[in-house]
């Protein structure tokens, strides 16, 4: 069983780490570059609109996916009964979601072209929500291989479709952002149908039905999770929307595109922490339910993830200008602005990796009230900072606001974890972390930075970080295997 779990986990990590970063930094980044070359600001509009649909995405789910995964894992015999009820509920939620985003779009004063894109992006989000719901059933049934394949199927299709449109010579027209959005629709639709058929293989044919009592019961249990996701999504995604809306005379769309250049790298790297959190949640949940101490596994996972985050984050911060210039071939003031924003986002990355440990621990403990208070404070702080900084500094101001918010919320979650769970400070781990950070900062500071050979510096930074993490005890293969064993 342990061998089977580790094999399936390795498949999930391999597929996601190979496909999704390539899609974000390869296809998506190339689309950004092509669109901005022909229609400056157009990708910025798209980036702001998709951020807007992400913020309101919670109305598509309301925490149902989290509820369903736990429920089906514990009560597989309820799959057929719940599938019929939840699939109908999701249909009603989808209609409500479309009405909400359209009404919000008109209130915010979006143009007819932007409303058109908003409608298609809303449909795409609905398809993604159905994919995630189908995946929650596959995961609950422990069909990990099928879930792993579905988790990357849409991105594989998008890579294929967009590769043809970008480099296949099928058209002489400049690449249009609408093509990218339509490609997403096709990929999501195919993936949703495939995932639905895989679930129907387990349930047999079901007849959708709406049960008001059943729906209310599910929503009541899932709403605290939904509120937390909504609040965190606001301070995670509102920056792109505020940039595009607040800055006048088309400047907002252009600044949003500049911000997107660094954000795409940030988003690709963030996948590491996200997958790590998915691994830790069931570990923490099981141990807390059994009243076992989580301190050892918490410190092990924290040191492993933090060491990687510091190496990647500080390396990218130091070489932010070289990395942006390499990927987007920008120059001048735009390069400086994008690199500055990217550098700040790398500090966000370090803070978010901390959140993936301690926020996951608090979620496993059921400390949702404390987390929601923290997230509400994060929203107030982030929106206030954006209102002040974006008019002055544009994309760089939004990145500063995100950095301050993420650092602040990460510190609060660490404090809450130690207070609520009565954790003890392990001074050995504190000393290891201090030594690791101090020495790595010295390595970065004293190594000559030659623009023409920056990739050698990046390689040296990463190799030095790996060696240093092994020397200081921040990372070891033995520790990683211990976490996998705990998961089993």
N, C-alpha and C positions, 0 to 999 in steps of 0.2 A: 504493500500500500504506500509506504514511504517513497519507494522508487517511482511508483506511478505518479504520486503528487509532484515530486521534484521534476519529473520529465514534463508534466503538463505545465508546471510553473515556468520552467525554462522555455517551453514553446511560447507561452504568453509573452514573456519578457523579450524573447528574441524577435518575435513578429512585430511587437509594438516598437521596440527600439530600432529596428531596421526600417520599418515602413513609415511610421509617423514622422520622425525627424526628417527623413528624406522628402516626404510630402511637404512639410512646412518650409524647410530650408531650400528645397529644390524646386518643386512645382509652384507652391504659393509665392515664394520669394521671386521667382521668375515672372509670374503673372504680375506682381507688384511692379517690377522693373519695366515690363513691356507696356503696361497700362499707363504708368506715370510718364513714360517717354512720349506718348502720343496725346494723352489727355491729362495734364497735371491736375492732381486733386481728385480724380475719379476713383482711384483705389482708396483714397482717404475717406470718401463718402461711403464706399462699400464697407470699409473697416469700422466706421462709426455705426453704420446700420446693423452690421452683424453683432457688434457689441450690444446694441440696443435690444436685439432679439434675444441675446443671451441673458440679459438682465431680467426680461419678462418671461424667460423660459420656465421659471419655476411654476407658472400657472399651467404649464403643460403636465407637470408631474405632481406637485404638491406632496412630495415625499413618498409617493406610491411605490417607486422602484425599490427604495430601501426596505419598505414594509414587505413587499412581495418577495424579495430575495430571502429575507429571514424566514418568512412564513412558509414558503415552499420548501426550503431546506429542512425545516422542522416537521412539516406536514405534507409530504409528497402526494398523499391521497386526495388533497384538496385542489390539486392543479386544475383539473377539468372544470370543477365548479367555479373556482375563482377566476379562471381564464375568461369564461363567458361574461362574468360580471365586470371585470376590470377592463376588458377590451372595449366594452360599451362605455364605461366611465371615461376612458381615455378619448373616445370619440367626442363626447360632450366637452371635455376639457380642451380639446383641440379647437372646437368651434369658439369657445370662450376666449381662447388665446388669440385667435385671429381677430376677433372683435376688439380685444384690448390693444393689440399692437397697431391696428388701423386707427382707432380712436386716439391713441397716444401720438401717432405719427401726424395726424391732422392738428392736434393741439400744439405740437412742437413746430409746426409750420414747414413740414417737409414738402418739397416740390413734387409735381406729378411723376417725374422720373424716379425720384427717391421712393415715393409710395409704391410704384411698380416693383422696384427692387425689394422693398420691404415685404410685399405680398409673397414674392417668390421665396425670399429668405425665411419667411414665416412658415411656408409649406415645407421647406427643407428642415426646419426645426421640428415640425410635427413628425416628419419621417424619421428623424434621428431619435425622437422620443419613443416611437414605436419600436425602433431597433433596440434601444436600451431596455425597453420593457420585455421584449422577446429574449434578450440576452439574460435578463434577471431570472427568467424561468429556466433557461439552460444552465445558468450558474447554480441556481437552487437545486437542480436535479443532478449536480456534479458532473455535467457533460462539458468538461473543461476544454477538450479539444475543439468541439463545435463552437463553443463560446470564443475561444482564441481566434479561430478563423473568421468568425463574424466580426470580431472586434477590429479587424484590419481590412475586411473585404471592401468597404466603401472607399478607403484610401487607395487600395490597389487599383480599383476601377478608375478612380479620379486620376491617378498617376498615368494610367494607360490612355484615357481620353484626352487629358490635357497635354500629354507628350505629343500626341498626333497633331493637336491644334497648334502647339507651340513650335514644333520642329518638323512636322510631317510634310510641310509644303502643300497642304490641302487648300489653302486660301492665300490670296495676295493682300487681303485686308489686314490692318493692324489688329492685334488681339484686343477683343472687347471684354469688359468685365462681365457683361451679360452671358457670354459664352461660358465663363468660369462658373457662374451661378447655375446655369442650365446643366452643366456637366455634373455639378453636385446633386441636382435633383434626380438625374438619371441614376447616378451611383447609389444614392440613398434609397431610391425606390426599389432597385434590384435587390439591394442588401436586405431591406425590410421584408420583401416577399420571401426571399430565401430563409431568413431567420424565422418568419412566421410559419413556413412550411416545416421547418425542423421542430418547432414546438408542437405543431399539429400532429406530427408523427408520434408524439408522446401522449397527446390528449385524445386523439381521434377527432372526428368532426364535432364541432360545438356550435350551438345556436346562440348568437349574442343576445343578451337580455339586460334590461336595466332594473336594478333592485335598489330603490332609494335607501332602504335601511342598511343594506350591505355597503353601499357607497359612502354613506355618512359615517359608518363605523370605521372604514378604512381611512377616510380623510381625518377623522379625529385622532387616530393613532399616529398618523404621519405628518400632521401639521407642524409640530415643533421642529422636526427635521427640515421641513419646507421653509419655515421662517429663517432658520440658520443659513440655509443655502442661498435664499434670496438676499439676505443682508450681506453675506460674504461676496456674492456675485456683484452687488452694487459697488462695493469699494474695490473690486477686482476688475470690473469692466466699464465702469461709468466714465473713466478718464477719456477714452476715445470718443464717446458721445459728447462729452462736455467740450472737448477741444473743437470738434466740428461745429457745434452749435454756438459757442461763445465768441469765436474769433470772426471778425466781419470780412465782407468783400471776397469771399472764396478762400481767404487765408486759412480758415479752419480746416477745410478739406485737405489742403496741402500739408498743414502741420500734422494732421491725423495720419497722413501717409508717411511722413517722416517718423512719427512715433511708432508706426507699424513696423518699420524696418528693424528696430531693436526688439520690439515686442515679439516678433516672430521667432527670433533666437531664444528669447526668454521662455516662450511657450513650448518650444521644442525641448529645451533643457528641463522644463517643469515636469515633463512626462516621467522623468526618473523618480522624482519625489512622489508623484501621484501613484505610480505602480508600487512604490515602497509602502505607502500608506495603505493601499489595498491589501498588501501582505500582512501588515501589522494589526489591522482592525480585528480580524478574527482571533489573532493571538491574544491581544489585550482583553477582548470580550470573554474569551474562554477562561483566562487566568483570573480575571476579576470576579466572574461568576463562581469560580471554585475557591474564591478567597485566597488565592495565591499571591505572593509578592511579585509585582511587576518591575521592581527597581532594576534587577539585573538585565532583563531583556530591554528595558527602556534605555539604560545607559549604553548597552551594546549597539542598539539600533541608532541612537543619537550620534554616537561617535562615528559610526560607519557613514551615515548619510551626511552629517555635518562636514566631515573631512572632505568628502567628494564635492559638496556644495562650495566650500571655501576655495578649493583648488580651482574649480571651474569658474566660480563667480569672480574671484580676484584676478585670475588669468584673463578673463574676458574684459573686466574693467580696465586692466592695464593696456590691453591691446584692442580696445573698443573701436578706435578709429580705423585701424588696419583691417579688422574683421568686416566692418560695414563697407569700407571701400572695396574689399575683395569681393563681397557678395553682390553689391548693388552698383559698383562703378560710379559712385557719386563723388562729388568734389566740392571744394569751396565751403561756403557757409552752411549749405545743406548737410555736407558730410560732418561738419563740426556739431551741428544741432543733433543729428541722428546719433552720432557717437556719444555725445553727452547724455542723451536720454537712455541709450543702451547701457552705459556705465552705471547709471542709477538703478536701472532695472535689474542689474546683476546683484546689487545689494538686496533688492527685493527677493531675488531667487534664494539667497542664503537664509533670509528670514522666513520665507515660505517653507523651506525644507525643515526648519525648526518647528513650524506649525504642523507639518505633516506628522511629526512625532507626538507633540504634546496635545495638539488639537484632536488627533486620532485617539489618544489616550483618554481625553475627557469625553469624547463621543462614546467610546466603548463603555465608559463608566456611567453614561446617561446623564451627564452634567449639562443638559441642554439649556437650562435657564441661565446659568453662568455664561455659557458660550454665546447665547443670544444677546445678553447684556453687553458682552465684549464686542460682538459684531455690530450692534447698534452704535456703540461708541466709535467703532472704526468707520462706519458710514458717515457720522457727523464730522469726524476729523477729516476724512478724505474729501468730502464734498466742500467743506469750508476751505481747506488748503487749495483745492482746485479752483474755487471761485477767486481766490487771491492770486495764485501763482500762474494760472494759464494766461490771463490777459497780459502779464508781464513777460513771461518766458516761454509761452507756447508749449510745445511738446516736452521740452526740458522741465518746465514747471510741473506738468502732469506727472512726469517720472519722479521728481522730488517728492510730490505729494504721496505717490504710491509707496516710495521708499520709507518715508516717515510713518505712514499708516501700517505697513507690513511689519516694520521693526517694532512699533508700539504694540500691535496686536500679538505678535510673537512673544514679546516679553510678558504680557499679561497672561497668555496661555501657559507659559512656563511657571509663573507664580501661582496661578490657579491650580495647576497640576500638583505642585508640591504641597499647597495648602489643603486642597480637598482630599487628596489621596494620602496625605501625611507621609510624603516621600522624604527620605533622608539624603542629604548632600554627600555624594561620594567624592571625597577630596582627591583621590587618585585620578579619577576621570577629569576633574576640573584642572588638575595640574597637567595632565596629558594634553587637554584641549589648549590650554594656555601656551605650552611649549610648542605645539604644532603650529598654531596661528602665528606666534612670534617669529619662529624660524622661517616659516613660509613667506611671511611679509618681508623679512630680510632678504631672502633669495630673490624675490620679485624686485625689490628696491635696488639691489646692487648689480643685477644682471643688465648689461648694456642693451638698450632697446634700439635695434636697427630696423628701420621700416622695410628695407628690401628683404630682410631675412626674418621677419616677424614670426613666420610659421615654425622656424627653428626654436625661437623663444617659447612659443606655445608648447611645443613638444617637450622642451626642457622643463617648463613649469609643471606640466602634467606628470612627467617622469619623476621629477623631484618630489612632487606631492605624494605620489604613490610610495616612493621609498621612505619619505618622512613619516607617512601614516603607519607604515609597518614598524619603523624604528621606535616611534613614540607610543605604539600600541593603540592608535586610533582605529586601525583596521587590521583584521586578520581573517584568513580563510576559515579558521576554527570558529570564530565568532559568527560568521555568516552561516555556516552549517548548523550552528546551534539555533539560530533563528528559524531556519527551515525545519529543523527537528521540532521546535516548539509549535510551529504552524501545523505540522502533521499531528 
